[in-house]
Amino acid sequence: MSLIQCNNLSKHYPNKLALDNINLSLDAGAPIALVGPNGAGKTTLFSLLCGYIQPTQGSLTILGHAPGSKALQGVLSALPQDAELDPHFTIASQLQFFATLQGFSQADAKQEALRVLALVDLAESAQAKPKSLSHGMSKRVSIAQALIGSPSIVLLDEPTAGLDPANAKKIRQIVKDLSNDTTFLISSHNLDELEKLCDQVVYLEQGKLQQSVSIKASQATDFITLTMQVCDMDSLHQQLLGLNQVIEVKRSGDEQYVIEYQKQRNFELEQQILSLLAEKQWRYKAILKGRTLEETLFS
Amino acid sequence: MQHVTPPSGLSHIGLLAKYELTKRFTNKSGMVALIAFMLIWAILLLYPIKSASEFIMGPNFRSFTEALFGPGSLQHLFEWPVAEFAVFWLAALYLFPMFSIFIAADQFSSDKQRGSLRFLTLRVSRGSLFFGRFAGQMLIQLSLIILTLLATIAMVLTRDMSLFIPSLTTSLLVMVNLFIVVLPYTAAMALLSLHANSARQASIFAIILWALVSIIIGLINFKFPQLSGLNMILPGSQISSMINTQGLGSLAYSPIPLLQTVVILGLGYLLMKRSAL
């Protein structure tokens, strides 16, 4: 059974077509990225999945159930965009109440609230009120509430937006650690971040599904992304084209080449590239096996 | 990892109602509202209710009212076993619905504005959320009714200890009646607060709605007197008739607010199901 199944899904707002006839099937497993420019319909899709809004047309099921149905309580959780906790009550008391609603006893709910707060490094702020937290801390509390009861599916809408690098890394680590038991669907503009976390990428643009690709999909060709420091880029281009197995070399940005080549078991091409760089005394910044998500989506 | 089974919809309603009650009596703004409520009632109990009940018990008052309003017009006022409750009844019949418009004005509006309802609807159905919040508000108001009745009993006992049992039985009937009276008001505030952006806006909506509906019904009744039953659609329409009733007799009017509550809650439930959160 598909984790998420969308059939001819559309959502019209009074002045806008937010989602246009989306057909999509996603399976449980590694984290899934939801990518697209502002206004592409990512948050609308999230809101439909959470049952916050109703589709104008088409159908949507999560594990075979309609969004908002009883069967999904405690199974699906989310970090909704711009949602805040009640400012009058402590964070722990609100998270504890959420856990109670999910079926935890009072004592277990208290423990669960502290457990998820500890996951986001906020155990010491348990007795604080939401108003006293910074934006980043509030975001982490909202992520903590999404982890109560270890749900099977967690939707994270811009989970690291507004977080400092250290905390953003921490959130990425949490997603990695929990992704064996939980399927995360993550919406973000940070392609580097998604690249590190996700396998499947869903790309939306102007309400339409443009691509649904797997980053690690097995194909006949492979890629190397070579980022250089100062060198003669045109000469490097010609030299790279002359290497064995190379199919195409594409310049990406001022200092970067994406080399497409026939898949091979050994590291022959990497060795050729390093020999070439050594011979010409060209200094490189990075050699990446594969393509960046940006390249995958927009090349 | 701990696997738990989500509670039933009915359990969710109970949990949400209990949480609403706790919220009201544990946060600072709730406590301020409660203290204001208690002060108003303390003033009412110490001055109008205490002195008016002494006045009612006077031998000349009955003949005075009969001369003024006609024989039998307020006869039930003198049938109350404990005079203080006769005056309490008059005040409470109008004050509790008025309190209800303000106390129950923020069932959903603030939470909807800041997105907090989104955290809840991931865990409970929209129906449970709607009825749970409504039930919570009814529990809060029941607590306030009981509180004022206990204060009235205490005041009665300072005058005459032998009135303890009559006070208790009268209080029980008054409590049930008042609970039923505030039901449609609370349901209407649940509906309005779903639509409003703040508690204040919900209260303003309520005042406008009550005034508008009253004017429209008045105009319809003026043009078509045969449609006089139309005013029964407005919550509180039976209150003026209930003044001159007491005890079990007051319960004869209960079908009107109960029916209004069912209809308003039905509408609110539909709105809750269809609202974008």
Interface residues (C-beta under 8 A of the other chain):
Chain A: S47 C50 G51 Y52 I53 Q54 G68 K70 Q73 G74 L76 S77 A78 P80 D82 A83 E84 L85 D86 P87 H88 F89 F97 F98 T100 L101 Q102 G103 F104 D108 E112 Q145 G149 S150 D181
Chain B: M1 Q2 V4 T5 P6 P7 G9 H12 L15 L16 Y19 K23 N27 K28 S29 D111 R114 G115 S116 R118 F119 L120 T121 L122 R123 V124 S125 R126 R274 A276 L277
